[in-house]
Amino acid sequence: MKLIVGLGNWQKKYLKNRHNAGFMMVDIYCKINELVLDKKEFDGQFTKKDDFVIAQPLTNMNLSGSFVKKICNFYKIDVEDILVIYDDVSFEVGNIKLKLGGNSGGQNGINDIIEQLGTTQIKRVKIGIGKNDKNMLLGDYVLTDFSNEEMKRIEEAGVKVEKIIKEFIGNTPFEKIMSKWN
């Protein structure tokens, strides 16, 4: 069983925020594949298919780890079968970087998952949300909305991420997926 988790803040006021790039990727995957996140348990929403669960925590971003831990415990999902998708301010809007392990890079949602699971060896898809060149506090910047032009790049990234998720679910070795998409 695989788990794909997109990180974000669930409240409507955050819907188009940069910090919700992970949620947006899950939404795009579900739209393309005609899925609905129809279950609400463990402080999150998700759908379960034969060989995977795709989900969004309904906690605040910084507390995503408790949801991931609960759903992994319930469905007996191993850490090596988790893929977390989230925003990253290190690169341009819509750019994608896959990573296996390492620290959180200051992203509090992945940091909480690392703390809750007790490991840094988590597979990740980082979505570029643009560098904070507006001299804003980082916490304020990530809560700004994407422009219409940026949203187009996020949607294009979502089409790529949908393919990445399919490869992950299909048991393609993650190193091979990283080589293809990085």
Secondary structure, DSSP 4 states (H G I P E B T S, - for coil): -EEEEE----SGGGTTBGGGHHHHHHHHHHHHTT----EEETTEEEEE-SSEEEEEESS-GGGHHHHHHHHHHHHT--GGGEEEEEEETTS-TT-EEEEES---TT-HHHHHHHHHHT-S--EEEEEE-----S---HHHHTTSBPPHHHHHHHHHHHHHHHHHHHHHHTT--HHHHHHHH-
